[in-house]
Amino acid sequence: MNNGVCDVFKAGNFQKITSIQLPGDADNARYDSIHKIIYVGYGDGGIAIINSVTFKIVGDIKLQGHSESFQLDFTAKRLYVNVRINGKPR
């Protein structure tokens, strides 16, 4: 992932399948194997929600700043995000 481009590769042979363009720096990804969803943090404040079967963007979570990191909590059905606003974690 670089400059907003998410490249998708086949695990068996590392063949590139497709690319997904996101607005800005795509640099943090998590996979929800239960729902077959990929979450990718990007740009100045967003998390893209991508269907891992079709590799299409199916949703978007807007944030107040860049997501430094985030974690999925399957038990609580939540997404916890560390957001930087004006250079400080919030």
MOPAC internal coordinates of N, CA, C and O (Angstrom, degrees):
PM7 1SCF
backbone

  N    0.0000 0     0.00 0     0.00 0    0    0    0
  C    1.4411 1     0.00 0     0.00 0    1    0    0
  C    1.5230 1   108.28 1     0.00 0    2    1    0
  O    1.2310 1   120.82 1   -50.07 1    3    2    1
  N    1.3035 1   116.04 1   129.93 1    3    2    1
  C    1.4483 1   119.99 1  -179.37 1    5    3    2
  C    1.5182 1   108.59 1  -159.72 1    6    5    3
  O    1.2310 1   120.32 1   -43.19 1    7    6    5
  N    1.3321 1   116.99 1   136.81 1    7    6    5
  C    1.4591 1   121.72 1   177.60 1    9    7    6
  C    1.5190 1   113.21 1    52.99 1   10    9    7
  O    1.2310 1   120.28 1  -146.06 1   11   10    9
  N    1.3089 1   117.07 1    33.94 1   11   10    9
  C    1.4511 1   120.73 1   177.71 1   13   11   10
  C    1.5095 1   114.83 1    87.98 1   14   13   11
  O    1.2310 1   119.75 1   177.31 1   15   14   13
  N    1.3224 1   118.08 1    -2.69 1   15   14   13
  C    1.4584 1   120.73 1  -179.60 1   17   15   14
  C    1.5295 1   109.27 1   -96.15 1   18   17   15
  O    1.2310 1   120.80 1   -56.49 1   19   18   17
  N    1.3356 1   116.08 1   123.51 1   19   18   17
  C    1.4629 1   122.11 1   174.25 1   21   19   18
  C    1.5135 1   107.85 1  -104.24 1   22   21   19
  O    1.2310 1   120.38 1   -66.95 1   23   22   21
  N    1.3029 1   116.87 1   113.05 1   23   22   21
  C    1.4614 1   120.70 1   176.73 1   25   23   22
  C    1.5274 1   108.42 1   -91.11 1   26   25   23
  O    1.2310 1   120.80 1   -42.46 1   27   26   25
  N    1.3295 1   116.07 1   137.54 1   27   26   25
  C    1.4635 1   122.48 1  -179.48 1   29   27   26
  C    1.5253 1   108.08 1  -111.55 1   30   29   27
  O    1.2310 1   120.68 1   -52.08 1   31   30   29
  N    1.3489 1   116.30 1   127.92 1   31   30   29
  C    1.4614 1   121.65 1  -177.61 1   33   31   30
  C    1.5199 1   110.78 1  -120.50 1   34   33   31
  O    1.2310 1   120.64 1   -31.22 1   35   34   33
  N    1.3240 1   116.38 1   148.78 1   35   34   33
  C    1.4562 1   122.66 1   174.03 1   37   35   34
  C    1.5290 1   107.85 1   -77.31 1   38   37   35
  O    1.2310 1   120.34 1   -50.48 1   39   38   37
  N    1.3240 1   116.95 1   129.52 1   39   38   37
  C    1.4617 1   121.32 1  -174.06 1   41   39   38
  C    1.5266 1   113.01 1   -64.54 1   42   41   39
  O    1.2310 1   119.38 1   143.64 1   43   42   41
  N    1.3200 1   118.80 1   -36.36 1   43   42   41
  C    1.4617 1   121.76 1  -175.04 1   45   43   42
  C    1.5111 1   114.82 1   -65.72 1   46   45   43
  O    1.2310 1   120.30 1   142.37 1   47   46   45
  N    1.3411 1   117.02 1   -37.63 1   47   46   45
  C    1.4681 1   119.43 1  -175.94 1   49   47   46
  C    1.5281 1   113.62 1  -133.67 1   50   49   47
  O    1.2310 1   120.41 1  -173.68 1   51   50   49
  N    1.3257 1   116.82 1     6.32 1   51   50   49
  C    1.4707 1   123.45 1   179.26 1   53   51   50
  C    1.5272 1   112.69 1    60.28 1   54   53   51
  O    1.2310 1   120.58 1  -154.64 1   55   54   53
  N    1.3182 1   116.50 1    25.36 1   55   54   53
  C    1.4652 1   121.16 1   175.96 1   57   55   54
  C    1.5271 1   108.44 1   -74.56 1   58   57   55
  O    1.2310 1   120.59 1   -47.69 1   59   58   57
  N    1.3338 1   116.47 1   132.31 1   59   58   57
  C    1.4589 1   120.74 1   178.96 1   61   59   58
  C    1.5242 1   109.45 1   -69.63 1   62   61   59
  O    1.2310 1   121.14 1   -52.83 1   63   62   61
  N    1.3434 1   115.43 1   127.17 1   63   62   61
  C    1.4599 1   121.46 1  -179.12 1   65   63   62
  C    1.5200 1   110.90 1   -93.10 1   66   65   63
  O    1.2310 1   120.72 1   131.73 1   67   66   65
  N    1.3330 1   116.23 1   -48.27 1   67   66   65
  C    1.4652 1   121.01 1  -177.59 1   69   67   66
  C    1.5179 1   109.54 1  -164.29 1   70   69   67
  O    1.2310 1   120.76 1    -5.38 1   71   70   69
  N    1.3061 1   116.14 1   174.62 1   71   70   69
  C    1.4642 1   123.19 1   172.88 1   73   71   70
  C    1.5190 1   108.51 1  -127.79 1   74   73   71
  O    1.2310 1   120.86 1   -34.35 1   75   74   73
  N    1.3125 1   115.96 1   145.65 1   75   74   73
  C    1.4596 1   122.50 1   178.08 1   77   75   74
  C    1.5194 1   106.91 1  -120.88 1   78   77   75
  O    1.2310 1   120.32 1   -57.66 1   79   78   77
  N    1.3294 1   117.00 1   122.34 1   79   78   77
  C    1.4692 1   121.16 1  -179.36 1   81   79   78
  C    1.5247 1   110.02 1   -89.81 1   82   81   79
  O    1.2310 1   121.02 1   -56.62 1   83   82   81
  N    1.3289 1   115.66 1   123.38 1   83   82   81
  C    1.4546 1   122.26 1   175.68 1   85   83   82
  C    1.5229 1   108.50 1  -115.51 1   86   85   83
  O    1.2310 1   120.17 1   -24.14 1   87   86   85
  N    1.3287 1   117.28 1   155.86 1   87   86   85
  C    1.4696 1   119.37 1   179.65 1   89   87   86
  C    1.5288 1   111.03 1   -76.32 1   90   89   87
  O    1.2310 1   119.99 1   -74.48 1   91   90   89
  N    1.3025 1   117.63 1   105.52 1   91   90   89
  C    1.4537 1   120.90 1   175.97 1   93   91   90
  C    1.5160 1   114.04 1    93.95 1   94   93   91
  O    1.2310 1   121.73 1     8.37 1   95   94   93
  N    1.3050 1   114.30 1  -171.63 1   95   94   93
  C    1.4542 1   125.54 1  -172.54 1   97   95   94
  C    1.5252 1   112.27 1   -63.03 1   98   97   95
  O    1.2310 1   119.99 1   -76.23 1   99   98   97
  N    1.3181 1   117.62 1   103.77 1   99   98   97
  C    1.4725 1   121.98 1   176.09 1  101   99   98
  C    1.5214 1   107.81 1   -90.66 1  102  101   99
  O    1.2310 1   120.55 1   -66.74 1  103  102  101
  N    1.3461 1   116.55 1   113.26 1  103  102  101
  C    1.4644 1   116.91 1  -171.34 1  105  103  102
  C    1.5252 1   116.06 1  -140.95 1  106  105  103
  O    1.2310 1   119.12 1  -170.53 1  107  106  105
  N    1.3051 1   119.28 1     9.47 1  107  106  105
  C    1.4502 1   120.03 1  -176.86 1  109  107  106
  C    1.5200 1   107.89 1  -150.97 1  110  109  107
  O    1.2310 1   119.72 1   -57.16 1  111  110  109
  N    1.3138 1   118.13 1   122.84 1  111  110  109
  C    1.4690 1   120.50 1  -175.86 1  113  111  110
  C    1.5216 1   111.33 1  -133.30 1  114  113  111
  O    1.2310 1   121.14 1   -33.61 1  115  114  113
  N    1.3301 1   115.42 1   146.39 1  115  114  113
  C    1.4620 1   122.92 1   174.91 1  117  115  114
  C    1.5275 1   107.95 1  -136.13 1  118  117  115
  O    1.2310 1   120.87 1   -32.92 1  119  118  117
  N    1.3329 1   115.94 1   147.08 1  119  118  117
  C    1.4645 1   121.43 1  -179.12 1  121  119  118
  C    1.5207 1   110.71 1  -115.61 1  122  121  119
  O    1.2310 1   120.76 1   -52.47 1  123  122  121
  N    1.3163 1   116.15 1   127.53 1  123  122  121
  C    1.4595 1   123.27 1   174.35 1  125  123  122
  C    1.5221 1   106.88 1  -100.04 1  126  125  123
  O    1.2310 1   120.62 1   -82.40 1  127  126  125
  N    1.3368 1   116.42 1    97.60 1  127  126  125
  C    1.4616 1   121.03 1  -175.74 1  129  127  126
  C    1.5306 1   112.51 1   -71.90 1  130  129  127
  O    1.2310 1   120.18 1   158.67 1  131  130  129
  N    1.3104 1   117.27 1   -21.33 1  131  130  129
  C    1.4612 1   120.74 1   178.59 1  133  131  130
  C    1.5236 1   110.90 1   -69.71 1  134  133  131
  O    1.2310 1   120.59 1   134.31 1  135  134  133
  N    1.3327 1   116.47 1   -45.69 1  135  134  133
  C    1.4646 1   121.25 1  -177.16 1  137  135  134
  C    1.5268 1   113.29 1  -101.87 1  138  137  135
  O    1.2310 1   120.62 1  -178.45 1  139  138  137
  N    1.3331 1   116.42 1     1.55 1  139  138  137
  C    1.4712 1   122.44 1   179.94 1  141  139  138
  C    1.5362 1   111.81 1    57.29 1  142  141  139
  O    1.2310 1   121.59 1  -131.60 1  143  142  141
  N    1.3413 1   114.56 1    48.40 1  143  142  141
  C    1.4573 1   122.22 1  -177.51 1  145  143  142
  C    1.5292 1   109.16 1  -123.96 1  146  145  143
  O    1.2310 1   120.94 1   -39.48 1  147  146  145
  N    1.3267 1   115.81 1   140.52 1  147  146  145
  C    1.4620 1   122.45 1   174.60 1  149  147  146
  C    1.5269 1   107.54 1  -112.17 1  150  149  147
  O    1.2310 1   120.43 1   -48.57 1  151  150  149
  N    1.3253 1   116.78 1   131.43 1  151  150  149
  C    1.4592 1   122.25 1   175.78 1  153  151  150
  C    1.5218 1   107.47 1  -107.78 1  154  153  151
  O    1.2310 1   120.15 1   -49.73 1  155  154  153
  N    1.3294 1   117.32 1   130.27 1  155  154  153
  C    1.4611 1   121.29 1  -179.07 1  157  155  154
  C    1.5265 1   109.20 1  -130.40 1  158  157  155
  O    1.2310 1   120.70 1   -59.96 1  159  158  157
  N    1.3440 1   116.27 1   120.04 1  159  158  157
  C    1.4590 1   121.12 1   174.61 1  161  159  158
  C    1.5151 1   109.28 1   -76.34 1  162  161  159
  O    1.2310 1   120.86 1   -37.65 1  163  162  161
  N    1.3426 1   115.96 1   142.35 1  163  162  161
  C    1.4671 1   118.99 1  -176.87 1  165  163  162
  C    1.5252 1   111.25 1  -151.82 1  166  165  163
  O    1.2310 1   121.68 1   -18.76 1  167  166  165
  N    1.3151 1   114.39 1   161.24 1  167  166  165
  C    1.4610 1   124.48 1   168.45 1  169  167  166
  C    1.5107 1   115.94 1    50.38 1  170  169  167
  O    1.2310 1   121.89 1    33.38 1  171  170  169
  N    1.3278 1   113.99 1  -146.62 1  171  170  169
  C    1.4574 1   121.81 1  -176.24 1  173  171  170
  C    1.5209 1   113.12 1   -87.14 1  174  173  171
  O    1.2310 1   120.03 1  -171.02 1  175  174  173
  N    1.3201 1   117.55 1     8.98 1  175  174  173
  C    1.4527 1   117.58 1   177.14 1  177  175  174
  C    1.5049 1   115.75 1   152.32 1  178  177  175
  O    1.2310 1   120.27 1  -109.97 1  179  178  177
  N    1.3127 1   117.09 1    70.03 1  179  178  177
  C    1.4469 1   119.30 1   176.73 1  181  179  178
  C    1.5129 1   112.33 1  -162.70 1  182  181  179
  O    1.2310 1   121.62 1   -23.56 1  183  182  181
  N    1.3241 1   114.51 1   156.44 1  183  182  181
  C    1.4595 1   121.74 1   171.95 1  185  183  182
  C    1.5226 1   106.64 1  -128.59 1  186  185  183
  O    1.2310 1   120.66 1   -63.83 1  187  186  185
  N    1.3313 1   116.35 1   116.17 1  187  186  185
  C    1.4559 1   121.43 1   177.74 1  189  187  186
  C    1.5232 1   109.26 1   -80.72 1  190  189  187
  O    1.2310 1   120.93 1   -36.56 1  191  190  189
  N    1.3147 1   115.83 1   143.44 1  191  190  189
  C    1.4625 1   122.19 1   176.61 1  193  191  190
  C    1.5274 1   106.57 1  -111.42 1  194  193  191
  O    1.2310 1   120.69 1   -61.58 1  195  194  193
  N    1.3341 1   116.29 1   118.42 1  195  194  193
  C    1.4668 1   122.04 1  -171.73 1  197  195  194
  C    1.5246 1   110.10 1  -120.91 1  198  197  195
  O    1.2310 1   120.26 1   -48.49 1  199  198  197
  N    1.3157 1   117.12 1   131.51 1  199  198  197
  C    1.4629 1   122.58 1   174.81 1  201  199  198
  C    1.5228 1   107.17 1   -71.08 1  202  201  199
  O    1.2310 1   119.93 1   -56.36 1  203  202  201
  N    1.3402 1   117.74 1   123.64 1  203  202  201
  C    1.4638 1   120.58 1  -175.38 1  205  203  202
  C    1.5267 1   113.44 1   -81.06 1  206  205  203
  O    1.2310 1   119.95 1   178.08 1  207  206  205
  N    1.3251 1   117.70 1    -1.92 1  207  206  205
  C    1.4618 1   121.32 1   176.43 1  209  207  206
  C    1.5302 1   109.72 1   -95.64 1  210  209  207
  O    1.2310 1   120.73 1   133.93 1  211  210  209
  N    1.3428 1   116.22 1   -46.07 1  211  210  209
  C    1.4662 1   121.11 1  -177.64 1  213  211  210
  C    1.5230 1   112.75 1   -96.13 1  214  213  211
  O    1.2310 1   120.39 1   163.52 1  215  214  213
  N    1.3427 1   116.86 1   -16.48 1  215  214  213
  C    1.4695 1   124.15 1  -176.14 1  217  215  214
  C    1.5282 1   111.64 1    58.78 1  218  217  215
  O    1.2310 1   120.82 1  -143.48 1  219  218  217
  N    1.3167 1   116.04 1    36.52 1  219  218  217
  C    1.4606 1   123.46 1   175.64 1  221  219  218
  C    1.5252 1   108.48 1  -107.52 1  222  221  219
  O    1.2310 1   120.89 1   -35.03 1  223  222  221
  N    1.3217 1   115.90 1   144.97 1  223  222  221
  C    1.4620 1   121.04 1   176.11 1  225  223  222
  C    1.5327 1   107.77 1   -73.03 1  226  225  223
  O    1.2310 1   120.71 1   -56.82 1  227  226  225
  N    1.3301 1   116.25 1   123.18 1  227  226  225
  C    1.4609 1   120.86 1  -177.96 1  229  227  226
  C    1.5263 1   112.46 1  -111.61 1  230  229  227
  O    1.2310 1   120.49 1   174.47 1  231  230  229
  N    1.3260 1   116.67 1    -5.53 1  231  230  229
  C    1.4573 1   120.22 1   179.18 1  233  231  230
  C    1.5086 1   111.15 1  -172.23 1  234  233  231
  O    1.2310 1   121.45 1    -7.92 1  235  234  233
  N    1.3254 1   114.83 1   172.08 1  235  234  233
  C    1.4507 1   120.87 1  -177.74 1  237  235  234
  C    1.5263 1   108.22 1  -152.71 1  238  237  235
  O    1.2310 1   120.80 1   -46.35 1  239  238  237
  N    1.3070 1   116.07 1   133.65 1  239  238  237
  C    1.4601 1   121.56 1   176.78 1  241  239  238
  C    1.5245 1   107.06 1  -110.00 1  242  241  239
  O    1.2310 1   120.13 1   -63.00 1  243  242  241
  N    1.3189 1   117.35 1   117.00 1  243  242  241
  C    1.4630 1   121.83 1   178.87 1  245  243  242
  C    1.5251 1   109.29 1   -85.39 1  246  245  243
  O    1.2310 1   120.91 1   -42.22 1  247  246  245
  N    1.3296 1   115.87 1   137.78 1  247  246  245
  C    1.4562 1   122.46 1  -179.80 1  249  247  246
  C    1.5255 1   109.53 1  -122.78 1  250  249  247
  O    1.2310 1   120.32 1   -14.06 1  251  250  249
  N    1.3178 1   116.99 1   165.94 1  251  250  249
  C    1.4662 1   121.32 1   179.46 1  253  251  250
  C    1.5226 1   112.75 1   -82.25 1  254  253  251
  O    1.2310 1   120.06 1   172.11 1  255  254  253
  N    1.3152 1   117.50 1    -7.89 1  255  254  253
  C    1.4547 1   122.05 1   179.82 1  257  255  254
  C    1.5134 1   109.94 1  -165.19 1  258  257  255
  O    1.2310 1   120.79 1     0.19 1  259  258  257
  N    1.3280 1   116.10 1  -179.81 1  259  258  257
  C    1.4634 1   121.80 1  -178.23 1  261  259  258
  C    1.5250 1   110.91 1   -67.14 1  262  261  259
  O    1.2310 1   120.56 1   -44.81 1  263  262  261
  N    1.3284 1   116.54 1   135.19 1  263  262  261
  C    1.4677 1   120.35 1   177.53 1  265  263  262
  C    1.5221 1   109.23 1   -80.61 1  266  265  263
  O    1.2310 1   120.97 1   -68.21 1  267  266  265
  N    1.3264 1   115.74 1   111.79 1  267  266  265
  C    1.4597 1   120.62 1   178.50 1  269  267  266
  C    1.5184 1   110.51 1   -72.04 1  270  269  267
  O    1.2310 1   121.18 1   143.01 1  271  270  269
  N    1.3224 1   115.35 1   -36.99 1  271  270  269
  C    1.4507 1   121.76 1   178.87 1  273  271  270
  C    1.5192 1   107.88 1  -162.95 1  274  273  271
  O    1.2310 1   121.04 1   -19.88 1  275  274  273
  N    1.3269 1   115.61 1   160.12 1  275  274  273
  C    1.4556 1   119.76 1   173.23 1  277  275  274
  C    1.5171 1   109.00 1  -156.21 1  278  277  275
  O    1.2310 1   121.34 1   -23.87 1  279  278  277
  N    1.3305 1   115.03 1   156.13 1  279  278  277
  C    1.4570 1   121.49 1  -178.32 1  281  279  278
  C    1.5212 1   109.59 1  -134.35 1  282  281  279
  O    1.2310 1   121.31 1   -33.63 1  283  282  281
  N    1.3202 1   115.09 1   146.37 1  283  282  281
  C    1.4619 1   121.64 1   175.10 1  285  283  282
  C    1.5210 1   108.79 1   -92.66 1  286  285  283
  O    1.2310 1   120.44 1   -44.03 1  287  286  285
  N    1.3214 1   116.77 1   135.97 1  287  286  285
  C    1.4529 1   122.31 1   174.08 1  289  287  286
  C    1.5196 1   106.66 1  -117.19 1  290  289  287
  O    1.2310 1   120.52 1   -82.24 1  291  290  289
  N    1.3300 1   116.61 1    97.76 1  291  290  289
  C    1.4590 1   121.61 1  -175.27 1  293  291  290
  C    1.5233 1   112.18 1   -66.76 1  294  293  291
  O    1.2310 1   120.18 1   144.01 1  295  294  293
  N    1.3225 1   117.26 1   -35.99 1  295  294  293
  C    1.4560 1   120.93 1  -178.80 1  297  295  294
  C    1.5267 1   111.14 1   -65.46 1  298  297  295
  O    1.2310 1   120.62 1   132.85 1  299  298  297
  N    1.3285 1   116.41 1   -47.15 1  299  298  297
  C    1.4631 1   121.20 1  -178.94 1  301  299  298
  C    1.5301 1   112.76 1   -85.19 1  302  301  299
  O    1.2310 1   120.51 1   172.14 1  303  302  301
  N    1.3345 1   116.64 1    -7.86 1  303  302  301
  C    1.4743 1   122.22 1  -177.03 1  305  303  302
  C    1.5301 1   110.44 1    56.14 1  306  305  303
  O    1.2310 1   121.91 1  -128.88 1  307  306  305
  N    1.3477 1   113.95 1    51.12 1  307  306  305
  C    1.4673 1   121.09 1  -178.98 1  309  307  306
  C    1.5185 1   110.99 1  -134.37 1  310  309  307
  O    1.2310 1   122.29 1   -18.77 1  311  310  309
  N    1.3185 1   113.22 1   161.23 1  311  310  309
  C    1.4508 1   122.69 1   174.89 1  313  311  310
  C    1.5286 1   105.80 1  -122.05 1  314  313  311
  O    1.2310 1   120.16 1   -60.08 1  315  314  313
  N    1.3391 1   117.31 1   119.92 1  315  314  313
  C    1.4545 1   121.96 1   179.31 1  317  315  314
  C    1.5209 1   108.71 1  -101.84 1  318  317  315
  O    1.2310 1   120.86 1   -52.32 1  319  318  317
  N    1.3444 1   115.95 1   127.68 1  319  318  317
  C    1.4559 1   121.23 1  -173.25 1  321  319  318
  C    1.5235 1   110.70 1  -124.61 1  322  321  319
  O    1.2310 1   120.85 1   -46.25 1  323  322  321
  N    1.3400 1   115.98 1   133.75 1  323  322  321
  C    1.4578 1   123.03 1   171.68 1  325  323  322
  C    1.5257 1   106.28 1   -95.94 1  326  325  323
  O    1.2310 1   120.33 1   -68.49 1  327  326  325
  N    1.3255 1   116.98 1   111.51 1  327  326  325
  C    1.4650 1   121.91 1  -175.39 1  329  327  326
  C    1.5272 1   109.79 1  -110.88 1  330  329  327
  O    1.2310 1   120.74 1   -45.18 1  331  330  329
  N    1.3277 1   116.18 1   134.82 1  331  330  329
  C    1.4621 1   121.17 1   175.94 1  333  331  330
  C    1.5212 1   108.11 1   -98.88 1  334  333  331
  O    1.2310 1   121.10 1   -53.64 1  335  334  333
  N    1.3451 1   115.51 1   126.36 1  335  334  333
  C    1.4509 1   121.87 1   176.97 1  337  335  334
  C    1.5244 1   107.13 1  -123.63 1  338  337  335
  O    1.2310 1   120.93 1   -58.34 1  339  338  337
  N    1.3329 1   115.82 1   121.66 1  339  338  337
  C    1.4692 1   121.03 1  -176.53 1  341  339  338
  C    1.5246 1   112.42 1    55.60 1  342  341  339
  O    1.2310 1   120.77 1  -142.31 1  343  342  341
  N    1.3306 1   116.14 1    37.69 1  343  342  341
  C    1.4570 1   121.56 1   176.42 1  345  343  342
  C    1.5156 1   115.09 1    81.80 1  346  345  343
  O    1.2310 1   120.11 1  -179.22 1  347  346  345
  N    1.3454 1   117.39 1     0.78 1  347  346  345
  C    1.4631 1   120.48 1  -178.63 1  349  347  346
  C    1.5281 1   109.93 1  -117.61 1  350  349  347
  O    1.2310 1   120.16 1   -40.48 1  351  350  349
  N    1.3471 1   117.29 1   139.52 1  351  350  349
  C    1.4760 1   119.39 1   176.10 1  353  351  350
  C    1.5225 1   111.04 1   -66.85 1  354  353  351
  O    1.2310 1   120.51 1   -37.92 1  355  354  353
  N    1.3194 1   116.63 1   142.08 1  355  354  353
  C    1.4805 1   122.50 1   177.47 1  357  355  354
  C    1.4898 1   109.98 1  -123.99 1  358  357  355
  O    1.2310 1   120.10 1   180.00 1  359  358  357

